[in-house]
Amino acid sequence: MKIIKTVLLLALCTTSLMYSQARTGNIYGMVVEPSGVGIPGVQVTLTSATAGKLTTLTSETGQYRFLALPPAADYELRYVVEGLKTQVRKGVRVTIGENVTINVMMELGMITESVEVTAAAPLIDMRKTTAATNVTQEALQSLPTARDPWVILQKTPGLTLDRENVGGNESGQQSSWDSRGENRANSQWNLDGVEVTDPTSPGSSGTYFDYDMFEEMQIQTAANDVTAIAGGVSINFVTKRGKDKTFGGGRFYWTDKSLQGKNLPAGLEKEGLSGNTIDQILDYGLNIGGPLAKGKAWYWGSFGVQDINNVDMLDNPDKTVLTTFNGKLNLNLSSHRLELYGMWGEKTRDNRKNNPLDRLTAARNQTGPSWLIKLQDDFSIGKNVFTSLKLSYYKSTYDLAPNGGREIVYQDYDAGWRYNSGSWSNFLQDYVEGTLTLNYFTEKLPLGSHDIMVGVNTRIMQANQQGGYGNGMRAYVYDALTPDAEARKSRGVRVDRRWVDNFDYNRFSAFFQDAISKGRLTVNLGLRFDMQSAAINANTVPGTNIPLLNSVYDPKTKTYINANLPDASRDAVDIPCDLKFLSPRLGFVWDVTGKGKTVVKGNFAIYGGVMNFDSTQGLQVPFEIYTRNRFDWSDLNKDQIVNAGELSLRDQTNNYAWVTGDAANLVDPNLTQDKDMEFLVGVEHEILPDLSVGINYIHRKIWNQSWNRPYVVDGDGNERLVEPSDWTEYTFTQDGTTYSYWDTYDSYVYYTGAYRAENVKDYHVTYDGVDLVVKKAMADKWMLMASVSLQSAKRHYASQLGYTNYDPTDHEPVDLLDNTPSGSRNARWMVKLNGLYQLPWGINLGASYQIRDGYIFDPRLELEDADSRWWDSSQPLVRIYKNGSQRYATFSMLDLRLEKMFTISNIGRLFVSLDGFNIFNSDYVLDKETSINSSRYNQPYEVLNPRVFRLGIRFDF
């Protein structure tokens, strides 16, 4: 508490260069005489139809700055001082999170004389080291994309996603990704400077977006500054805002199955599979903005709908609708710049599945809105102190209701699908966030000029969520497709209580950064402090009463089994972990020639991770006493429905009931954040004023990750934690071949279902990557975003407890696991090309092309009669190939756009476009069965959507 008070006092008594929750950019510069000496006292006036008018004076050495400027391309700078010619720089572009340097030389002459120059904003940022990709309005609107922000992530160097969005077939769904070896839970989503990350679903956005609400996007993947809590991907979206001239527009895009090809691989039609296709997508919306008082007050608002209708692999409908409203007010009141922003959005989805081959009755329907409101005040105190205060409230709700109702779930483990109703769940989350930053510029400290930033941030969240499976029962079967009745005997029923999570999450952060500039060198020194805490709230869960189970209830097993689950209550408890962390950041930028054309940059950081609720799920176990009970099932009438008389209680040693609630220390009180040490070094060179090329090398070591260490019951009935000594190497011969596998068969009786959240001490990940990036701003009729990435991520283990997911299928002899690729999306190389060329007669040609290494394909063999002590009594799985040696084929895809612009005199512009996606109609297999025992082994489960075209009309004025 003393630390908090000290930091707050410092923030209030004193006063960002690169802000990881970026919504604005900055302009820096120096005014000099022909001799190169800085000129103090020059009046510098900045004007823009977007930001109004701002004025400052140059410092004693001729330096000036304008902070927190909204992205725009119409900034004008006017430099005035008695005895020198007035200088004017027009057409200066500012993008989010970027620092634009505009240096000016003033000559002797009359103040009434002026020299006007159209300034090309430099592509090289002279003040930051962050590896970031900026996507401007031209790129957002002119490139052939599925008009989904997750597709923009795919254009970022070094990022690999778990799906390919062809013309919108994956729009409205959240992608997972791998980025430079980092834990995805450490990613951060920001909308107009407000964090909208969902901590209950690590690395996910808490909301969805209307693509046309964005003015600009930025994706940071390395060298995050002190305003970012972790080293993961920081995603910044900035919405549009009003200007001095009324503007607006609308759009309508149409994609239809009549504009779609066919690419189903040979043989899949015989399996009754249709492939992934689009039925129809409608994308439409309106927006308008303008002045309330020119130069002082502006408004903007928008409305958008994406109506996405797809067809899955079984020819079933999959419908998603995104509806979004936005509104914004901006005021420029002397030294204060106020912004009020609000957003409301809702996603509805019919037939959401866990698996592409689930039957339609097992799908779920999703509903639920989210909304956000933010108030921000950016204000200056004199010419050297800039302050920003931001307050926001965000609420997110969604429900998943099973299509087939809450009847018994029937799941085929062999084929990997569900037949009737799936799980259900309800989610409700509230966030309150406040941020105060103060920025102070001085030239009176040693070593050069200092740009000092001090800030505090707090985020308070409450989550209330629950869910379950059907009416509390799940029926399952192995080897369902095998005609031999004996082979189909592995049937069973599980009884589950619904799960309930009701918890609070609080985060307090304080950060300090000093950018020291001297000559051609800028050094950024930063330090960040984070304190995270969470508490499980008291709650009661209704029991599960299934009458037909009464006939099989066995009182002798009451200690472990209770067929009909009673109500259960849980007291409130604080999560006993120590999540306080000091994170140092150090970076430099060196202007090699002094002309801003070539820079060398470097960065070092040690990041702490975001609290991951997945690692504290052990606290839920006392609330789930006797949650999982198992019964053998004989489907006597072959109707795939569990009836009375078809169940028998399993033997106690085979019925892996959950812990009775006596297990202690479910969270290690010494649990701390995961840690990420990162080095970056790079060179960037400006070939032309609007064309640059750069290369970055990034190294990371990630350690101290958290995991859930299982509790077990030994032969004496004692509950204890799994130990490395429990794992033993076994051999087993099947079909004449002898296999080696790791398991715990002789070590204890069963798993309890309880876990202890703790840090893994004998496991870490290393990452090495090189990115070659070419950037060409929109000028001379063309634009380019291109990158080539080479990378390697490796897992390093010291014992069996190093397996972060504790999956026995990974338990090869430990030495075979060293230096193997990490992650199913670990593409070792990737090339991304995105460009636009303006042809004559108002015709634009856009293209996006990507080619990358195939992701890992990891076949597994089940040892059918081998002993096992795994949680569900399944047979051991072994690899028959070295981990990472099998991959999907090389992936490539080309998308094209042809657009014609019509100018409507004194009204606006009309754009008519034709987009083509997957131009070569690739039938690339994205996912297939990995179980060698399965009758469906190697069968595709998901195929790239076929070539499809989209027609679009866009109007602006």
N, C-alpha and C positions, 0 to 999 in steps of 0.2 A: 504494500500500500504506500509505503514511503517512496518507492521508486515512481509509482504513478503520480503522486503529488509533485515530486521534483520535476518530472518531465512536463507536466501540465503547466507548472509555474514558469519553466524555461520557455515553453511555447508561447505563453501569454506575454512574456517580457521581450522576446526577440522575434525574429522571424526565423519549381522542380524542373529540374533539368529534363530528365527523361522519366516520365511518370508511368508506372506500369498499369495504373488504372486511367490511362490517357484518354482524354476527350478533346484535347487542344494541342497546339504547337507553339513554338516561340520564335521570335526574330531577335538575333543578336547582331552587333556590328560595331564598327569603329570608323570615326570621321577624322581624316588626316589632311595635313598640308602636303603639297607636292614633295616635300623633303621626307615625308613619312612620319612627322611628329603629330601626335594626336591633338585635336582642337577641343578644348573644353567649352561648355556653355552653348553649344549649337542646339537650336530648337529643332527637334525631330517630331514631325507630325505624321501619324499613321491614320489613313482613312480606308474604309471599306464599306460596301453596301451591306455587308453581313455583320460587321462589328462596330460600325459607327466611327467616331473620331477619338483618337488617343494622342496625348502629347507628352513628351519627356525632354530632358536636357542631357547632353553628353557629359560624362564625368571629367575629372581632371586630366585623364589620359585620352579623352575622346571616345570613350565607350558608351554604348546605349543598349537598351533591351526593351522588348515588349513581350510580356508573358501571357500565357493562357489565351491564345488566339484561336477562334474556331476555324476549322479547315475551310479554305476558300482560295480562289486563284486571282482575286481582284485587288489585292492589297497595294496601296500606293504610299510611298514614303517621301516626305518633303523635308529637306535640310536647309535651314535658314540661319544665317548669322551676319551681322553687320560687317561690310568690307569684303565679302566673298560672294561669288556667284551662287545663287540658289540651285540646289541639286534636286532632281526628282527621279525616283525609281518607280516605274509602273509595272503592273502585271506580276507582282511577287506572289508566289504560291506558297501556302502553308499547309502541311499535312499533319495528321495527328501523331503526337509523340516525337516529332522531328524538330530539330533546331536549325533554322535557316540563318546563314551568315551573310549579311549584306554590308560590305565595306565601301566607303565612299571617299574620294579625294576631292577637296574643294579648292578652287583657284581664286586669285584676286579678281575683283570685279564688282559691279553694282549689285546690290541685293535684289534689284528688280530684274536682273538678267538671270535666266534659268537654263539649266542643261537637263533635258529629259532623256531618260534611257529606259527602254523596256528590259527589265531585269529577268534573266533566266535563273530561277531558283536553283542553287547548286544541289546536286544529288548527294554529295558527300556531307555528312553531318560531322562537324568539327568538334563536337562536345560529348558524344556518347559512344559507347562500345557495344550496345545491345545488338544482337542478331535479330533483326525484325524485317517483316515484309509488309509494306503499305500497299493497299489496294484502293485506288482512287475511284472517283465517280465514273470516269471514262471506262476504266477496266470493269467495274461492276455492271455497267449497262451495255458495253460493247463486245465483251468476250462471250463466247458460247458457253453458258453455264446452266445448271439446273435451277438457278435462282434460289439457292439454298446456302446459308453461311457455312455449313459443313463442307460444301464443295470448295469454298475458298480456302479452307484449311488444307485441302488436298493440293493446292497450288504452292504451298509453302515449302521451301527447301528443308529436307530432312524429316518431313512428316509422312507417315504411312497410316492409312485408314483401313478399317475392317470391311468396308463395302465400297462399291463403285456406283455412283449415281448417274444413271443414263437418262438424261432428259427429264428427270424428276421422279423416277420410279422409287427412289429412296428419300425423297424430300418429306419433311415433317417427322423424320426419325433421327435419333441422335447416334452419331458414329463414335466408335472407340478408335483410339490411335496409339501409336508408339512414337515417342519423340526423344531421341538422344539418351535412351536408357532410363529416363525418368519415370517415376510412378505417376500414372495419369491422375491419381487423386490430388496431386500437387498442381494441377492446372487451375486457371482462374479465368472466369467469364466476367466481362465488364460491359455494361450498357450505359453510355453517357457518363462514365466515371463511377457507376454504382456496381458493386460486385453482385452478380446474380448466380453465383456458383451454388450448386446443391450439395451440401456436405453429407447428406444421407445417401447420395449416389455419387461417390467420389469422382471428380473430374467432369461431371455433367453440368449442363446449363439447367437452371431451374425453370426456364421458360423457352418458348419458341418465338420466332421473329417473322415479320413481313420484310421481304428482301428490299422493297422499295422505300422502307423507312430509313435506310442507311445513307448517309452522306459519304462515309468512308469506313474502312476497316483496317486494323493492324493486328498482326500476329507476331508475338515475340517468342523465340524458342531458346534463347541462351543469353547469358550476361544480364540478367534482370537486375534493375537497380533496387535501392532500399525500400521503395514503395511496394515491392512484390514480396509476399511472405515466403515464397518457395521458388525453386528453380524450374518448375514446370512451365507449360505453355501459358502465356498470358494473351487473351483474346480481347481486343478492344473494338467495340462498335460505337460509332458516333452517328446519331440521328440528324436529320436535316433541321434547319432553323430558318426563321423569317429573315427577309432582307428589306432594303429600302424600296424595292420595286415588287409589286404583286407578282407572284409566280405560282405555278402549280402544274398539274398534269394528271394523266391517267394512263392505265395500260390494260391490255387484254391479250393474254397468251392462251393458245389452244393447242393441245396435244391429244391425238386420238389414235385408236387402234388401226384406223384406216390409213394412217400415215406411218405404220410400223411394219418392219420386215419380219422374217422368221429365221431363227438360228438354232433351233432345238437340235442337240447332238443326236446322231443316229442311235437308235435303240431305246431312247427315253420314252418315245411314244408308246412302245410296247409295255412299258412299266406303268402306263396311265398318267404320266407326268407331262405337263404342258409347257413348262419353262416359265421364267419370270417375265411378265409383259405388262404393258400399260393398257388400260381400257380407255380412260379419258382423264385429262388434267385441264382444269380451268384455273387461270391465275389472273385476277383482276383487282383493281384498286384505284383510289383517287388521293391526291394530296394538294394542299393549297397553303400558301404562306404570303406574308407581306408586312407592311409597316402599320403600326398603330399610330406612331409619330416618327417621322423620318429621322434617322440618326439617333433615336432615343428608345423606341419600343417596337417590338416585332412579335408576330404570332406565326404559328405553323401547326397544321394538323393533317392526319392521314388516316385512311381506312384501307384495309387489304384483306383479300381472301385467296387462299389456295385450296382448291377442291381436287384432291388427288385420288383417283380411282385406279387401282392396280389389280392384277390377277396373279395369284401365287402358283407354285409348282403343281398344285392339284386342281387348277382351274377354278379356284374359289375367289370371291371378291375380297379386296382389302382396301378399305376406304378411310382416308384421313382428310380432315378439314381443319385448316388453321385460319382463325379470324382474329384480326389485330386492329386496335385503335391506338393512335398516338396523338399527343398534344403538347405544345411547348410555347412558353412566353419568355421573352428576353427583354430586359430593361438595361439601359446604359444611363446611370444616374451619377454624373460627375465621376467620382473615383470608384463608385460601386457598379459592378456588372452582375445583375441578378438573373437567375434562370429558374423557372418552374417547369418541370417536365412530368408528364404522366403517361403511362402505357397500360393497356388492358388487352389481354390475349387469351384465347382458348383453343385448345386442341381437342378434337374428338376423333376417335378412331374406332372403326368397326372391324372385328375379326383380327385383333392383334394376337399373334401366336408366339409361343416359346420356341417353336421349331418349324421350319418350312413345311414339314410333312405331317404336322398335327392335323387332325380332322377338324372341320369347321365348328363342330359342337364344342371342341376344346379351346377355341379361341376366346378372347376377352374383348369387351367393349370399354373404351377409355373415354372419360369426360373430365372436365375440370378447368376452371379459369385461373389465371394468375394476373396480378396487377402490381404496378410500381408507381410511386410518387417520390419526386426528389426536389429539394430546394437547395440552391447553391448561390453563394455570394462570393465573387472574386473582387477584391478591393485593394487599392494602393494607399499606403501611408507615406507620403512624400515620394521621391523618385527612386528610393533605394529599398523600400520595404513593400513586398507584395504578399497578400494574405488570401487564403481560400478556406471557406467554411461550407461544408456539405452535410446535409441531413437527408436520410432516405428511409422509406418503409416499403417492404416488398412482401407480398403474400402469394403463396402458391398452393393450389389444391388439385388433386386428381384422383379419380376412382377407376379401378379395373374390375368390371363385373363379368363373370363367366357367361359365355353364350348359352351353354346348355343348362344354366341354373346351377344350384348348389347340390347337385346329386353326386353320387360316388364317382370319383375319377378313375378311369381305366387307362393304364399306361402300358405300352408295349416297349420294354427296354431293348429288345432285340432290334426292332425297326426304328426305335427312337422317336415315337410319336404318342400323342394322347388321342383317345377316341371320344370321350365325352368331356364334361366340364373341367376346366383348368382351375388354377388358383384365383382367388379374389383378393383385393387389397384396397385400402383407402389411405390417402396421404394428405396431411395438412401441415404447412410450414409457414412461419412468420419470421421476418428478418427486420431488425432495426440497425442502421449503420450511421455513424457519424465520423467525419474526418476534418481535422484542422491542420493546415500547413501554413508555414510562414517562411518567406524567402527574403533573404537580406543580401544585398550586394555592397561590397566595400573594397576599396583599394588601399586601405590604411593598415592592413595586416601584412606581416612578412610574406615573402615568396611570390607575390604577384596579386592579381585581383582574385577575390573570393566570392563565389556564389553559394551562399549557405542556406540550406533548407533544414527546417526542423518540423516534424509533424507527429500527430497522434491520431490513432484510428481505433474505433471500437465497433465490434459487431456482435449483436445479441440475437440468438435464434432459438425458437422453440419448435419442436417437431412432434406431431402426434400421428401415428400411423399404425395400422393393423392389417392383418390378412390371414388367409388360411387356404385349405384345399377342400373344395366342395363342401359337403356337410360334415367334414371331419374325417372321412375315410378316403384312402387311395387304394385302388386295386391295381396290381401289376403282374406282368407275365414275362418270362424269359423264353427265348426260342419259339416265339409265337408262330413263326412261319414254317417251322419244321413239322412235317406231317406225322412223324412218329409221336404217338401219344406219350410215351415214356419221356421223350425229350422235352415235352411241354409241362412236365410236372412242377416246374419251378414257378408256381404261382403263389401269390400272397396278398394280404391286405394289411395296410398300415393305418393306424389311428393317430391323428394329430390334433392337438389343441391349436386354436388360432394363435398367432403371434401378435404381440403388442409392443410397440416402441413409443415411449412418451418421455422425451428428454429435452434438456436445455443445453445449448452450446454457446459459450461466451469466448470472445477473443479481444484482447487488448494489445495494441502495438504502438511502439514509439520508434521513430527513425530520425537519423541525422545524416546529412550529406554535405560535403564541401567540394565544390568544383574550383580548383585552383588553376588559374591560367597565367602563364608566363611565357612571352614570346610565342614560339610555335608549339608549345606543350600545354596540354590540359590534363590534370590529374584529378580523378574523382575518388574521394575518400568517403566511405559510408559505413554506418553501423546501425543495425536494426535489432530491436528487442521485441519478442513475442511471448505472450502468456495466454495459453489456451486452457479452458476448463469445461467440464460437462457434468451433468447430473441426470440420473435416471429418476423420473418422478413416480410417486406412488400411483398404483392403478390396480384395477381388478379385471380379470378376464373371465368371461362366461365359460362354463364347462361345455363338454360335448356329450350328448346323450344319443346313443344309437341302439335302439331296442333290440335289434336282431343279434347284437353281440352278447346279450345276457345269457344266451344258451351255451356260449363257449367260455364264459368267465370261470376262472379256476382260482378259488380262494387261497390255494396253497402258494400261489405266486404273488400274493398281495403286496409283498415288499417291493416287487419290481413292476407288477402289471396292474393296471386298473382300466378295464375295458371302457367303461363310461366315465369320462373325465369330469371331475367336479369343478366348481368355480375355484379360481386361485387368485390370491392377492399378493401384492408385493409392496414393500415399504420403499420410500424414497432413499436414494443413496448417491453420494458424490462419487464420481469415477476417481479412484485413488491413483492418479499418475502425476508425474512432474513434467509438465510441458511448458517449460520456460527455456528460451533459447536466445543467445546473442549471435547475430549473423553479421560477419564482416564482409564488406564489399570494397574492392580496390580496382580501379581501371585507369587507363591513360589513352590519350589520342595525341599523336605527334604528326604535325604537318611537316612532311619531309622537305619540301622545297620552299615553304612559306607562302605559297600561292594558292593553297587550298585544293590542289589538283591531285596530290598523292598523300595518303595518310597511312600510318602504321598504328594499330590499336591493340590493346591487350586488356584482359580482365581476369580477376581472381575473385572467387566468392565461395563461402561455405553457407549453404542454405539449410534451414530447418524445414521439416515437412508440415503439411496441414494435418490436423487431427483427423484420423480416419476412423469413422464409427464401425467399419467392418472389423477393426481390430479389437473392439470392446464388446462384441456381441455376447461374450461369455457372461456378462452381467444379466442377460435376459434369462439365463437358464433357470435360476431359482423361481422364475415366474412361469416356467414350463414344466413343472413337475409331472412325471409320467406322460410326457408329451407324445412319445412315439411308441406304439405297441404294435406287435406283428403277429399275424395269424396266417396259417397255411389255408389255401383256397382251392377247392375243386369245383370248377364251373360245370356242375352236373347237367344242366339243361342247355349248355352252350349258348347262353344268351348274352354273355359278357356283362352280366349284372350280378352283383353279390347278393345272394339270398340266404335266409336262415337255413341252417342245415348244411351249408357248403363250406363252413369255416371250422378249423380246429386250431387250438392254441399251440403255438410252437413250444418246443423244449426251452426251458428257462435260459440255458446257456446260448441258445441261438436267437433269443428274443432280446435285442439290444435296446433295453429301455433307457430312458434318460436318467440323469442323476437325480437323487431324491432331494436335492437342495442343501446337502450337508457339505458340499465341496467349498473350500475357503479360498480366499485370495484369487478371485477370478480375473483380476487385473493386477499385474505386477505394479506395486507402488512406485517402482523406479522406472516404469515405462516412459520413454522419451520419444521425441520425434525421430523419424528417419532423417538421415543427413546426406548431403550431396556436396562434394567438393568439385569445383569446376574451374578449368583454365581455358581461356580463349585467346588466340592471337590471330591477327588478320591484317591484310593489306587491301586498300581500295584505291583505285586510280580513275580519275575522270578523263575519259578519252575525248569527249566532246562536252559542251556545256549541259547537254541533256542525256549523255550516255556514260555509264560507268561500269567498271568491272571490279569485282572483289573476290577474295578467297579467304576463308576462315578455317582454322583448325580448332577443334573443340575436344577436350578430354574431360571425362567425368569419372568419379568414383562415388558410388552410392552404397551406403551401408546403414546399419542400425535399423533396418526395416522391421516393422512389427508383424507378428503372425499370431495365430490362435493355436496354442499347444494343448493337445487333447488330454483330458482326464480319462483314466481307465480304472477298471476294477480288477484287482489281482485275484489269485486263487484263494486267498484268505478273506476275501470280501472287502479289502481296504481300497479306498479311492486314492489314486495318486496320479502324478503327471507322467506322461510318456518320457522315457529317457533314451539317449542314443544307444545304450546297451540293449534296449528292447529289440532293435532291428537286427535281424540275422539273415545271412545269405543262404538261400535254399536252391536246390536243383530239382528239376522235374522233367521227365521224359514224356513227350507227346508225339505220336505219329513218327516214332523212330528218332526224334531229335531231342537232345537234352538242352534245357534252358536254365538260366540262372536268374533268380529274382530275389528281391528283398522284401521281407514281411516280418510280422511280430507274432506269428501263430503261437509260439510256445511261451510268450512273455506274460500274458494276462488273459482274463476271461472275456471281457468285452469293453467297448468304448461306452462311456456314460452319456455322451452328448454335451458335456460341459467342456469349456476351454479356458485356458489362462492366456490372456493377452500379454505378450512380452516382446522384447526386442530379440531378434536373431543375432547371436553373437558370432556365428561362424559362417557367415554368408555375406557376399557383397557382389555388386555389379560394376563392371567397367565399360566405358563407352569411349570410342575414338571415331571422330568423323571429320570429313573435309567437305566443304561446300564451295563450289565455284558459282558466283551469282553475277548475272548481267542485268542491268536495269537501264531502260530507255524510256524517259518521260515522253508524254504525248507532245510531239513537235515534228515539224517537217513531214507531216502526214503519216507518221508511224509511231508505234509504241511496242515495247517488249518487256516481258518478265520471263527470265530464263534461269535455270539452275541445273547443276550436275552435282550429285551428292554421293559420296562413298562413305560407308560407315560399318562399324562392327560393335556389337554389344555382347558381352560375355558374362556368364554366371560363374561364380567361384564358391565352391563348397568346401567345408572342412569335416562335416559329419552329417548323418542322416537328419539331424534337426535343422539343417540349413535349408530344407525344402520349404519355400515360403507358403505354398499351398498345401503342403503335407499330403501330397498325392502319391500313393504307393507306385503308381505307374512310372514315376520318375526315379524310382529307387534302383537304378543301376549301380554297380560298384562305383564308389565315389570318384575314383580317378578317371573314369570315362566321362564324367560330367564336367570336368574342368575344360575351359576354353571352348565350349560349344555355344552355338548361337542362342540368343535369348529372345523369347517371344515369338508368337506365331506370325507377327507382322514385321519381322526383321528382314526387310529387303536390304541386301548388301549394297545395292546401288540403285539409283533412280535418276531419270532425266525428265525435266518439266519445262515445257515451252508454251508460252501464252503471248499472243501478239495481235495487233490491230494495224491494218493498212487502209488509208483513205484513198480510194480510187476516184477518178473524175466523176462528175455529174452527181455528187452527193452519195456515192456508193461506198459503203464500208465493208471490209472483209476481215473477220475475226477468226482466230484459230486457237485451239488448245490441244496440246499433244502431250501424252505422258507414256513413258516406257520404264519399266522397273523389273527388278529381280522378283521371281515368284516367291510367295510366302512358304513357310515350312509346312510340309505334309508329314504327319507323324503317325504311321500305322501302328496298331497295338494288337497283340495276340493274347487271347484269354486262355490260361491253362485250365482246362475244363474240370479236372478232378483233383486239382492240387488243393492243399489245405490253405486256409487264409483266416486272418483275424481282423479283416477290415470291417468298417462300421456297418455295412449292409450285407455282410456274409457273401459278397460276390467273390468270384474266383480271381486269382492274381492275374495282372496284365503285365506283359513284357514287351519290350521293343525288339524287333528283329532287324532294325537298321539303326545305325548310330544316329543319335539325336541331331537333327538338322541336316542330315545327308540327303533326305528326300524333300523335294520342293515341287510346288506347282510350276507350271510352265511360265516363261517370261510373259509379263502382261504388257499390253500396249493398247492405246485407244486414242482415236482422233475425233475431235468435234469441230464443226465449222459453223460460221455465221455469215450470212449475206444480208446486208441491211441497206435500204434506200431511204434517204432523208428528203422530205419535201418541205420547202419553206413556204409558209402561208403568210403572206404580207401583212405586217402590223398585228399579227395574231400570235404566231408561234411556229413550231416545227412538228411535223408528223413523220414518225419512223415506222417503216414497214419492214419486218424481218422474217427470214427463214433460217431456222437453226437445224442442223443435222448432228445427231449424236451417235456414237459408235459407227462411224461412217463405213468402216470395212465390215460391219455386221459380224464381229467376232463372236464365237460361241464359247468363250473362255469359261471354264469351270471355276467357280469361286469357292465352293465347299463340296466335300464328298465324304462318304462314310469311311471312318478310320479303323473300325473294328474288323480285323481279319476273319474272326469267327462268324461275323454276320453274313447272312445270305445276300445282303446289300453292299458288301465290301466294295469300295472304290466307286460305288454308284454316285453320280452327282446329286447333291441336294439343292444346289443353287447355281444357276447359269446366268452369265451376263445378259442383261436385257438386250434384245435385238435392236438393230438400227431403227431410229425413230426420228421423225421431223416435227418441228414445232413452228406454228405460225404466230406472229406477234404484231400488235399495233401499239405504239407508244406515242403519246402526245405531250408536249410541254409548251409553256408560254411564259 
